[in-house]
């Protein structure tokens, strides 16, 4: 009987995965795979701890237009999709790497907010104050690693 419980959990997990894939927007490219998605969300979590994160469409667009550089992470399950369709274009014009992750809930959890978030911009410098040299270098190395992987995915896409 214990085995059947785990089977029920596995089928429920598969159903959730199917719903995630079905809820994805058709423009969600380049979409991060499992490994890159995990690494990207980890970077977002670290950036949130160090106050190096801009949350939400309005704040991200404002930062991009002001010339701030960073890494844009966009949720793939946004409805209506019109809310974020202009963000990738802005990122491409400003030469900012961007990637889609599967869910806005995961993105919000990584960004240390309870409310689901459409997109975040990860910067290497905090909005106010300064970071310790060691923390700054660690954040920068993680940022560079994720940005390089995103560039590889984007290059294979176009």
C-alpha positions in Angstrom: 0.0 0.0 0.0 3.0 2.3 0.7 4.1 1.9 -2.9 0.8 3.0 -4.3 1.0 6.3 -2.4 4.3 7.1 -4.1 2.8 6.2 -7.5 -0.1 8.6 -6.8 2.5 11.3 -5.9 4.5 10.6 -9.1 1.4 10.9 -11.3 0.4 14.1 -9.5 3.9 15.4 -10.2 3.7 14.5 -13.9 0.3 16.3 -14.1 1.8 19.4 -12.6 4.7 19.3 -15.1 2.2 18.9 -18.0 0.3 22.0 -16.7 3.5 24.0 -16.5 4.4 23.1 -20.2 0.8 23.9 -21.3 0.8 27.2 -19.5 4.0 28.4 -21.2 3.7 31.3 -23.6 4.5 30.7 -27.3 7.1 33.4 -27.2 9.0 31.9 -24.3 12.3 31.5 -26.1 15.1 31.0 -25.1 13.6 28.8 -22.4 16.0 27.6 -19.7 16.3 23.9 -19.2 16.1 22.3 -15.7 19.8 22.8 -14.9 20.1 26.4 -16.2 16.7 27.3 -14.6 17.9 26.0 -11.3 21.2 28.0 -11.6 19.4 31.1 -12.8 16.9 31.0 -9.9 19.9 30.5 -7.5 21.5 33.6 -8.9 18.2 35.6 -8.5 18.1 34.4 -4.9 21.6 35.6 -4.2 21.0 38.9 -6.0 17.8 39.4 -3.8 19.9 38.9 -0.7 22.4 41.5 -1.8 19.8 44.0 -3.0 21.0 43.7 -6.6 17.5 42.9 -8.1 14.8 44.9 -9.9 11.4 43.2 -9.7 8.4 43.7 -11.9 7.9 44.9 -15.5 7.7 48.6 -14.6 10.9 48.6 -12.6 12.8 46.4 -15.1 11.8 48.6 -18.1 12.8 51.7 -16.2 16.2 50.3 -15.4 16.8 49.2 -18.9 15.8 52.5 -20.4 18.2 54.3 -17.9 21.1 52.2 -19.2 21.5 49.8 -16.3 23.1 46.5 -17.4 22.3 43.1 -16.0 20.6 39.8 -16.7 16.8 39.7 -17.4 14.9 36.7 -16.2 11.3 36.5 -17.5 8.6 34.1 -16.4 7.2 31.9 -19.2 3.6 31.4 -17.9 2.4 35.0 -18.0 -1.2 35.6 -18.9 -2.0 37.9 -20.8 1.3 37.7 -22.7 1.0 41.3 -23.8 2.3 42.4 -20.4 5.8 41.3 -21.2 6.1 41.2 -25.0 8.1 44.4 -25.1 10.7 43.4 -22.5 12.7 41.0 -24.8 12.9 43.7 -27.5 14.2 46.3 -25.0 16.8 43.7 -23.8 18.0 43.0 -27.3 18.3 46.7 -28.1 20.3 47.3 -24.9 22.3 44.1 -25.5 21.2 42.6 -22.2 21.0 38.8 -22.0 17.5 37.5 -21.2 16.1 34.0 -20.5 12.6 32.6 -19.7 12.0 30.3 -16.8 9.0 28.1 -16.4 6.9 29.8 -13.7 6.3 33.2 -12.2 5.8 31.6 -8.8 9.3 30.1 -8.8 10.7 33.4 -9.9 8.9 35.2 -7.1 10.1 32.7 -4.5 13.7 33.1 -5.7 13.3 36.9 -5.7 12.2 36.9 -2.1 8.6 38.1 -2.7 5.3 36.3 -2.0 3.6 37.8 -5.0 4.2 36.1 -8.4 6.7 38.2 -10.5 6.7 38.6 -14.3 10.3 39.5 -14.7 13.4 40.5 -12.7 16.7 42.2 -13.7 19.8 40.9 -11.9 22.5 43.6 -11.6 26.0 43.1 -10.2 25.9 46.2 -8.1 23.4 47.0 -5.4 21.1 49.9 -5.7 22.4 51.5 -2.5 25.7 51.1 -0.7 28.5 48.7 -1.6 29.1 44.9 -1.3 32.1 43.3 0.3 34.8 42.5 -2.2 34.4 38.7 -1.8 30.6 38.7 -2.1 30.9 41.0 -5.1 33.3 38.7 -6.9 31.2 35.6 -6.0 28.0 37.2 -7.3 29.9 38.4 -10.5 31.3 34.9 -11.2 27.8 33.3 -10.8 26.4 36.1 -13.0 29.1 35.6 -15.7 28.5 31.8 -15.7 24.7 32.1 -16.2 25.1 34.9 -18.8 27.6 32.7 -20.8 25.1 29.8 -20.8 22.3 32.0 -21.9 24.5 33.4 -24.7 25.1 29.8 -25.9 21.4 29.0 -25.9 20.6 32.3 -27.7 23.3 31.7 -30.3 21.9 28.2 -31.0 18.4 29.6 -31.3 19.2 32.2 -34.0 
